[in-house]
Amino acid sequence: MTRNPPAAGIEFEPEFIAGLKAIFEDRIVFNQVLGLKITSLKPDRAVGRIEMRRDLVGHPAYNRLHGGVVSAGLDAMGGLACLAAIGARHMDEPPAARLQRFAKLGTIDLRIDYLRPAIGDHFELRAEVLRLGSRVGSTRMEFLGPDGKLLCAGAGAYIVS
């Protein structure tokens, strides 16, 4: 698999991370509905968390998370990982200018493989940029249970220009 991650050793400024969190957790209202929070943000990957709540249940007999929460969460994390990679590509710009580059991001393709039932009190979502081109970014995503076991896997393609 060919990868072209951003240069190793890049560290984001606190104001850039805070700006991305504000966009992702506050301005994207659907992420608030999901309860999706960023826990780690690096130039080529993003990690998030969802706490299980009663209103996210998809199967009441098993208290299983709804599959739509999984797909929407992984889609959001894949997009966030692309945003981070775009930000890393333009470290010569101030954080505020980099945050303005995200208006054109959108999902082109999304695939989710549901491997195990999503049952637990919280879940971790991970997304990694496999390739960031001038127009399209490709990602791989994982949805893990509280014990770290892989529950779902995903792949996404995002328009970035």
C-alpha positions as YAML, in Angstrom:
chain: A
units: angstrom
residues:
- id: 1
  name: MET
  ca: [0.00, 0.00, 0.00]
- id: 2
  name: THR
  ca: [1.41, 3.39, -1.00]
- id: 3
  name: ARG
  ca: [1.26, 6.11, 1.62]
- id: 4
  name: ASN
  ca: [2.29, 9.73, 1.57]
- id: 5
  name: PRO
  ca: [1.76, 10.98, 5.12]
- id: 6
  name: PRO
  ca: [2.77, 14.50, 6.07]
- id: 7
  name: ALA
  ca: [6.36, 15.04, 7.19]
- id: 8
  name: ALA
  ca: [7.22, 13.26, 10.42]
- id: 9
  name: GLY
  ca: [7.80, 15.38, 13.46]
- id: 10
  name: ILE
  ca: [5.17, 18.03, 12.72]
- id: 11
  name: GLU
  ca: [3.44, 19.24, 15.87]
- id: 12
  name: PHE
  ca: [0.29, 21.34, 15.67]
- id: 13
  name: GLU
  ca: [-0.01, 24.58, 17.62]
- id: 14
  name: PRO
  ca: [-2.54, 24.55, 20.49]
- id: 15
  name: GLU
  ca: [-4.62, 27.22, 18.70]
- id: 16
  name: PHE
  ca: [-4.85, 25.05, 15.55]
- id: 17
  name: ILE
  ca: [-6.01, 22.04, 17.58]
- id: 18
  name: ALA
  ca: [-8.48, 24.22, 19.50]
- id: 19
  name: GLY
  ca: [-9.80, 25.63, 16.21]
- id: 20
  name: LEU
  ca: [-10.29, 22.17, 14.68]
- id: 21
  name: LYS
  ca: [-12.01, 20.97, 17.87]
- id: 22
  name: ALA
  ca: [-14.34, 23.98, 17.77]
- id: 23
  name: ILE
  ca: [-15.27, 23.25, 14.13]
- id: 24
  name: PHE
  ca: [-15.62, 19.51, 14.68]
- id: 25
  name: GLU
  ca: [-17.27, 19.38, 18.13]
- id: 26
  name: ASP
  ca: [-19.26, 22.64, 18.21]
- id: 27
  name: ARG
  ca: [-20.02, 23.93, 14.71]
- id: 28
  name: ILE
  ca: [-20.87, 20.52, 13.19]
- id: 29
  name: VAL
  ca: [-24.07, 20.03, 15.16]
- id: 30
  name: PHE
  ca: [-24.53, 16.41, 14.09]
- id: 31
  name: ASN
  ca: [-21.26, 15.53, 15.82]
- id: 32
  name: GLN
  ca: [-22.82, 16.97, 18.99]
- id: 33
  name: VAL
  ca: [-25.80, 14.65, 18.51]
- id: 34
  name: LEU
  ca: [-23.38, 11.71, 18.27]
- id: 35
  name: GLY
  ca: [-21.41, 12.97, 21.28]
- id: 36
  name: LEU
  ca: [-18.22, 12.68, 19.20]
- id: 37
  name: LYS
  ca: [-15.15, 14.19, 20.90]
- id: 38
  name: ILE
  ca: [-11.57, 14.49, 19.63]
- id: 39
  name: THR
  ca: [-9.05, 12.86, 21.95]
- id: 40
  name: SER
  ca: [-5.91, 13.07, 19.76]
- id: 41
  name: LEU
  ca: [-4.98, 14.93, 16.60]
- id: 42
  name: LYS
  ca: [-1.79, 14.32, 14.63]
- id: 43
  name: PRO
  ca: [-0.81, 15.31, 11.07]
- id: 44
  name: ASP
  ca: [-1.87, 11.95, 9.61]
- id: 45
  name: ARG
  ca: [-4.37, 10.58, 12.12]
- id: 46
  name: ALA
  ca: [-7.22, 11.50, 14.41]
- id: 47
  name: VAL
  ca: [-8.69, 9.71, 17.42]
- id: 48
  name: GLY
  ca: [-12.10, 10.32, 18.91]
- id: 49
  name: ARG
  ca: [-14.50, 8.91, 21.46]
- id: 50
  name: ILE
  ca: [-18.24, 8.36, 21.75]
- id: 51
  name: GLU
  ca: [-19.90, 7.63, 25.09]
- id: 52
  name: MET
  ca: [-22.80, 5.17, 24.87]
- id: 53
  name: ARG
  ca: [-26.15, 6.80, 25.57]
- id: 54
  name: ARG
  ca: [-29.69, 5.49, 25.54]
- id: 55
  name: ASP
  ca: [-30.59, 7.62, 22.50]
- id: 56
  name: LEU
  ca: [-27.85, 5.93, 20.41]
- id: 57
  name: VAL
  ca: [-29.19, 2.39, 20.88]
- id: 58
  name: GLY
  ca: [-29.98, 0.51, 17.68]
- id: 59
  name: HIS
  ca: [-31.09, -2.79, 19.24]
- id: 60
  name: PRO
  ca: [-32.82, -2.42, 22.61]
- id: 61
  name: ALA
  ca: [-32.66, -6.09, 23.58]
- id: 62
  name: TYR
  ca: [-28.85, -6.02, 23.51]
- id: 63
  name: ASN
  ca: [-28.19, -2.30, 24.18]
- id: 64
  name: ARG
  ca: [-26.23, -2.33, 20.94]
- id: 65
  name: LEU
  ca: [-25.10, 0.91, 19.27]
- id: 66
  name: HIS
  ca: [-26.98, 1.84, 16.10]
- id: 67
  name: GLY
  ca: [-25.01, 1.13, 12.92]
- id: 68
  name: GLY
  ca: [-25.72, 4.65, 11.67]
- id: 69
  name: VAL
  ca: [-23.80, 6.06, 14.63]
- id: 70
  name: VAL
  ca: [-20.84, 3.89, 13.66]
- id: 71
  name: SER
  ca: [-20.88, 4.95, 10.00]
- id: 72
  name: ALA
  ca: [-21.47, 8.63, 10.74]
- id: 73
  name: GLY
  ca: [-18.75, 8.64, 13.40]
- id: 74
  name: LEU
  ca: [-16.20, 6.95, 11.17]
- id: 75
  name: ASP
  ca: [-17.08, 9.24, 8.27]
- id: 76
  name: ALA
  ca: [-16.56, 12.29, 10.49]
- id: 77
  name: MET
  ca: [-13.23, 10.96, 11.77]
- id: 78
  name: GLY
  ca: [-12.01, 10.22, 8.23]
- id: 79
  name: GLY
  ca: [-12.82, 13.79, 7.24]
- id: 80
  name: LEU
  ca: [-11.09, 15.12, 10.34]
- id: 81
  name: ALA
  ca: [-7.94, 13.14, 9.57]
- id: 82
  name: CYS
  ca: [-7.92, 14.72, 6.10]
- id: 83
  name: LEU
  ca: [-8.33, 18.17, 7.65]
- id: 84
  name: ALA
  ca: [-5.34, 17.51, 9.89]
- id: 85
  name: ALA
  ca: [-3.25, 16.35, 6.92]
- id: 86
  name: ILE
  ca: [-4.21, 19.48, 4.97]
- id: 87
  name: GLY
  ca: [-3.24, 21.59, 7.95]
- id: 88
  name: ALA
  ca: [0.11, 19.80, 8.20]
- id: 89
  name: ARG
  ca: [0.77, 20.40, 4.50]
- id: 90
  name: HIS
  ca: [0.48, 24.17, 5.02]
- id: 91
  name: MET
  ca: [2.46, 24.72, 8.23]
- id: 92
  name: ASP
  ca: [3.99, 27.84, 6.66]
- id: 93
  name: GLU
  ca: [0.60, 29.56, 7.17]
- id: 94
  name: PRO
  ca: [-0.72, 30.80, 10.53]
- id: 95
  name: PRO
  ca: [-3.28, 28.52, 12.24]
- id: 96
  name: ALA
  ca: [-6.24, 30.79, 11.41]
- id: 97
  name: ALA
  ca: [-5.39, 30.70, 7.69]
- id: 98
  name: ARG
  ca: [-5.09, 26.90, 7.72]
- id: 99
  name: LEU
  ca: [-8.49, 26.59, 9.40]
- id: 100
  name: GLN
  ca: [-10.04, 28.50, 6.45]
- id: 101
  name: ARG
  ca: [-8.93, 25.75, 3.98]
- id: 102
  name: PHE
  ca: [-11.62, 23.31, 5.09]
- id: 103
  name: ALA
  ca: [-14.71, 24.70, 3.37]
- id: 104
  name: LYS
  ca: [-14.52, 22.34, 0.39]
- id: 105
  name: LEU
  ca: [-14.08, 19.02, 2.23]
- id: 106
  name: GLY
  ca: [-16.76, 16.42, 1.47]
- id: 107
  name: THR
  ca: [-17.23, 12.66, 1.43]
- id: 108
  name: ILE
  ca: [-16.94, 10.99, -1.98]
- id: 109
  name: ASP
  ca: [-17.06, 7.34, -0.93]
- id: 110
  name: LEU
  ca: [-17.49, 5.47, 2.35]
- id: 111
  name: ARG
  ca: [-17.30, 1.78, 3.16]
- id: 112
  name: ILE
  ca: [-17.97, 0.31, 6.61]
- id: 113
  name: ASP
  ca: [-17.46, -3.33, 7.58]
- id: 114
  name: TYR
  ca: [-19.40, -4.28, 10.72]
- id: 115
  name: LEU
  ca: [-17.31, -7.05, 12.28]
- id: 116
  name: ARG
  ca: [-18.79, -7.38, 15.79]
- id: 117
  name: PRO
  ca: [-21.75, -5.89, 17.69]
- id: 118
  name: ALA
  ca: [-20.96, -2.47, 19.15]
- id: 119
  name: ILE
  ca: [-21.77, -3.03, 22.81]
- id: 120
  name: GLY
  ca: [-20.08, -1.09, 25.60]
- id: 121
  name: ASP
  ca: [-20.09, 2.07, 27.67]
- id: 122
  name: HIS
  ca: [-17.80, 3.97, 25.25]
- id: 123
  name: PHE
  ca: [-16.09, 3.54, 21.90]
- id: 124
  name: GLU
  ca: [-12.86, 4.77, 20.34]
- id: 125
  name: LEU
  ca: [-12.75, 5.87, 16.71]
- id: 126
  name: ARG
  ca: [-9.48, 6.12, 14.79]
- id: 127
  name: ALA
  ca: [-8.80, 7.47, 11.33]
- id: 128
  name: GLU
  ca: [-5.55, 7.46, 9.38]
- id: 129
  name: VAL
  ca: [-4.74, 9.23, 6.13]
- id: 130
  name: LEU
  ca: [-3.39, 6.78, 3.58]
- id: 131
  name: ARG
  ca: [-2.93, 9.32, 0.81]
- id: 132
  name: LEU
  ca: [-3.59, 13.02, 0.47]
- id: 133
  name: GLY
  ca: [-3.59, 14.21, -3.11]
- id: 134
  name: SER
  ca: [-4.33, 17.67, -4.46]
- id: 135
  name: ARG
  ca: [-8.03, 16.80, -4.93]
- id: 136
  name: VAL
  ca: [-8.79, 13.57, -3.03]
- id: 137
  name: GLY
  ca: [-7.78, 12.18, 0.35]
- id: 138
  name: SER
  ca: [-8.05, 8.47, 1.24]
- id: 139
  name: THR
  ca: [-8.43, 7.19, 4.78]
- id: 140
  name: ARG
  ca: [-8.72, 4.02, 6.80]
- id: 141
  name: MET
  ca: [-10.84, 4.04, 9.96]
- id: 142
  name: GLU
  ca: [-11.38, 1.78, 12.98]
- id: 143
  name: PHE
  ca: [-14.17, 1.60, 15.56]
- id: 144
  name: LEU
  ca: [-13.07, -0.07, 18.80]
- id: 145
  name: GLY
  ca: [-14.89, -1.27, 21.90]
- id: 146
  name: PRO
  ca: [-13.98, -0.39, 25.50]
- id: 147
  name: ASP
  ca: [-11.59, -3.36, 25.60]
- id: 148
  name: GLY
  ca: [-9.77, -2.15, 22.45]
- id: 149
  name: LYS
  ca: [-11.27, -4.91, 20.28]
- id: 150
  name: LEU
  ca: [-11.93, -3.95, 16.65]
- id: 151
  name: LEU
  ca: [-15.70, -3.79, 16.10]
- id: 152
  name: CYS
  ca: [-15.90, -2.10, 12.71]
- id: 153
  name: ALA
  ca: [-13.48, -1.04, 9.99]
- id: 154
  name: GLY
  ca: [-13.94, 1.60, 7.34]
- id: 155
  name: ALA
  ca: [-12.40, 3.26, 4.33]
- id: 156
  name: GLY
  ca: [-13.26, 6.68, 2.97]
- id: 157
  name: ALA
  ca: [-12.44, 9.01, 0.12]
- id: 158
  name: TYR
  ca: [-12.87, 12.76, 0.55]
- id: 159
  name: ILE
  ca: [-12.78, 15.69, -1.86]
- id: 160
  name: VAL
  ca: [-10.22, 18.11, -0.42]
- id: 161
  name: SER
  ca: [-10.15, 20.87, -3.05]
...
